[in-house]
Amino acid sequence: MSPFPTDMIPNILCRLPVKTLLRFKCVSKPWGSLIDDSHFVKSHLHQSLKTNNNVKLFLDNGAEIDDNAYAVDFDSLNNLVQFPRPFTAEITKYRSRIIGSYNGLLAVYHREEGIALWNPSTRKCHYLPALDEDISMDHDTIPGYNYDNSTILGFGYDNITEDYKVVKMLRSKTQNCFKVTIYRQKSNTWRRIKDCPYDIPINYNDGAYINNAIHWVGDEILSGRNVIFGLHLNTEEYFEVPEGKRISEDKKCGAFYCEGFSYMNVGVLGGCLCVSRDFSSCPIEDHVNIWVMKEYGVKESWTELLYLSRNQWVTNIFHTRAVGYARDGNKVLLDDGGGQQPAWFNLEDESSHLLCIPGAPQLVSTIIFVESLVSVS
């Protein structure tokens, strides 16, 4: 019998889950070196993204004091696992939250302890250095449970320099602006960039990463005009994203006038930029619209995905954000971002049902991540 061709081994191993690969590192020194090799790490990640395998739904406990986080296979919602959080949860202290996910890395923020890059699959965590005092001390701090309007955050990947970056905006005490710093994983340093030219008076979500930029919703400082804007992670320039229609031509609420929405969130759904708009001031019924930008940067590609009224929805309608499509594309998982119970919305018959995972907390914030071997530092 001829020996097994060794050049086939990397091709086979890159199709396996991370947990198995971590065990296989002990098979031999060559296997351990192979699995740690940066080219293999990229191949394994590429294979997972191409096949849509190893995709997990992260469940962040939003109500109870719990030092554990949880995850399940996103397609089946089975195989519940738990792992310790990077920051402990104490009754008298602010809890951490996930501010973004990319290539298997999660960025975790804690108001008192700082920010960490975390790979739940490898159980590795890197705590970012603190900001310089001249920046960190020159901002307003508003005590709060979850989000506030003085610290704006985002996490993404500069695919030109191949560097993971964290953006932190701090509202200035002395000027009408946000002072902005960017953390670069490669150098493990923060660097100050240009002030943000937009105000963010309402903040219910962290930045949404797509197309090499992180996006938020804000107001022009001089005019007060509400816009979607982005920060390009390579050029570090701010830009405005063209918006389409803000209300549908066929108003399901039947109101003659409901243009004045209370807030707008931006996110990513199925690889596309999306926005959800809350019309709690509608004279007929409270409702939320979610729109998807089918072709990035093209104004005409904005398409209305769904309409939710308070009467038809099974959980908290406010602060609604889209998490992801089911594999068949017929359902969307929706989350209010504040630790309520997420729910599925069926796009065909507009029915809904709560997300229930045995053994996991019910009141959670959710985010999708792919298992990977990517290093946190």
Phi, psi and omega in degrees: 000129182288148180295152180292130181296120184292337181289350177275342185300310179301323181294327178282314184296327183291354177263000184265155177291160184300317182303319179292318181297322179296325175290321183290345177299337181273355182297314180196164177297318178300319178294318179299318179294321179298312184293331177277346185294137184297327179292320177294320178302317179293319180296318179296316179296316180300319180296318180295319180290322182293320183267352183062030175266168178059028178269128185242152171255116180275133182244111182256113184305121185255359186231317186264154174283113187211124179278000179255151169245166188223156176208151176224162171298129187292323182290315185263340187059028176248182177061056179294131174233155175228152181209154182292142179284155177295330178239136180288156180250118179241150185301321186268004185235162179293137179272157178279165175214156177276127182255357178171162181217135174201133177054032177092351177265138175247137172262128186241132182244135173228126187303322184266326188264340178116211185231145178226147167262129191225131171250101182298332184289321180264353182065023179262146182217138176235122180270125184289148176295158181285156174290156173299145184299327182294340176265311187294332183271351184257061175203161177279142174238123181250112180304135180195167183278318189233274182258151172222173185259014180249342177234113181248134189231158175197156181220136179196190186228123175278101186284356176274313178266357182054056184225132176278137186225145175243133178252132177230120178252131180240127181291130181283144175283331190255346182228158179273071183197170170254130171275133191240133174232150178237131174266134177247125183296321185299320181263350182055043182223155171262147175219136179285138174236189182299146176300150178288128181278009180234149172265152177234083186286337179232127185226105177245353180219154172276172185300150180254122184264127173196147175058042177063026179214153174255137187240146175220173171251132181208183178243140171299134187296321183277314185269337184080005181293132182279128185219163165263128180227160181229162172237114180288127188284344178265310181280341182059035176253146177270148179209158180261138178266128181296134178260150174264214179291141180267343176225152181283152177294325178261089183288111181291336179286339179078005182282143178290327182220116176211030184290337187276088179281155184280325178200167178222133175248149176243143181206191178232132181222120179059035180079011179237149173293139178221159175226146172240135182238128181265121178252059180287349178266005179299132182291344182263305180203144173298135177205165179231136172249140173240128180243149180236135177268098188297325178235115188302131177085354182260112184302320185287351183272357177297128183229133178288126182266314183203162178232128179238126172257156179301324184292327185268350187267151188259356180217195183295123183278337186283149178064024184299136173223150179272132182263311181181160175277148166293163185302325181281353177078000184271345182232153176234134175274126182244146187218142179271356177075358185242015176089025171271188181270117179298163182212154175269139175241123180275119185288340183275309183251003177061026173274169181210155173207150184288149174281118181233118181237111182304133178090347181255155173301148181271325181267099187221159163259142186238151175208149180265138172217157178255136177297136180206171176257010184302136182283147180275351182215000000 
